Amino acid sequence: MSEVFGEKLKIDIFGTSHGPEVGVMIGGIPEGVSFDAERLQNFLLRRAPGQNEWSTARNEADIPVFVSGINTSESGGFTANGDVIEAVIKNTDVKPHDYEIKAVPRPGHADYPAWVKYGWIEPGGGAFSARLTAPLCIAGGICLQWLESEGIAVRAHISSIGDVRDSDISEEAFVHEDFPVIDEEAGRWMKKLITAVKEEGDSIGGVVECMISGIPAGVGEPLFGSLEARICQAVFAVPAVKGIEFGAGFRVGNMKGSENNDPYYIDGGRVITKTNNHGGILGGLSTGMPIVFRTAMKPTPSIAKVQDSVDLDRMVPAEITVGGRHDPCVVPRAVPCIEAAAAIAVCDILMEEGLL
């Protein structure tokens, strides 16, 4: 399986949803880069399960144990020592028997294509599980602090859940909370919607919007090395992501060139644009404007409703009701995952170009 990402910054994720542990190996971070352990833990808690009524009842502390690659300090922080950083999170609330699906694949999950490719369906999705976003957030949380020390910020919020939409992200309006929305009224309606679909035994999807500020113009490459492509590759490691758009995204299909083009002007000796329909990237290169993208997150496929499937052993129709513990909406817990993936991609690109 392809569980390694990066050219200069190597991220190797391992473990399974209901195995003994999940973890990550991070190669390429130079000696002397320092991080705050408490801030990293708080970041991981934004993703951790069992935090509120809108997430799965699975209860995991998600406290990383660093096996190698760091020097700790009395203040509780740590510094990279130049070796590969390895960190693991113990899975303490596993119930694999609740997720035994045998030969009946769950609709919306990777069960069937995994059966075809590997010959098995692992309880809880195994390596396909969103549980693997925990070690992703360890690596991403470290990258976020590293980028911040260089004046680069990666921030995300819930843009919408179902048909309830938040305000657009901006430097001025952005807030960072466990349920990160800008408009309080929108947040209340989002929570009501999640509660309603949960009571129906169903789930709901949504959109996460992310902004990366502080990247200078000219970062990236054309064609296959484009900044969008590198970010997309990392972000699609978050299992529920089904689509990404940058800037005005699919709205450009209904625009004229005069509407879509972002006029340039000079502000304090700096070239910037009056609008940002291009989302901070043109020709695969950064323009110096904030990089803005949105990710469409699918509804949690594990739902209590009866669904049609097939019995792969007997090759006959079958019905399935998915048991176990699941999020009625993955969007709130996906926000830090999107930040983490974007930060990893940006760190790798900046390292490759000698800017980090």
Protein Blocks (a to p, Z undefined) as FASTA:
>chain_A
ZZbgcjklccddeddfklmbdcdddehiaghiacdfklmmmmmmmmpghkbmkbcfbdcf
kiacdfbhpacdfkopacdehiacddddddfbbcfklmcgkjaccehiaklmmmmmnopa
cehhimmpmklmmmmmmmmmmmmmmmmmnopacddddfbgcjbccddddfklpccdfblc
fblmlmmmmmmmmmmmmmnopacddddddddehiaghiacehjlpfklmmmmmmmmpmkl
gbdcehjlmmlmmccfklmpccdddeehiacdfblflnopaehiaehiacdddddddddf
bdfbdcddddfklopacddddehjddfbfklmmmmmmmmmmmmmmmmmmmmnopZZ
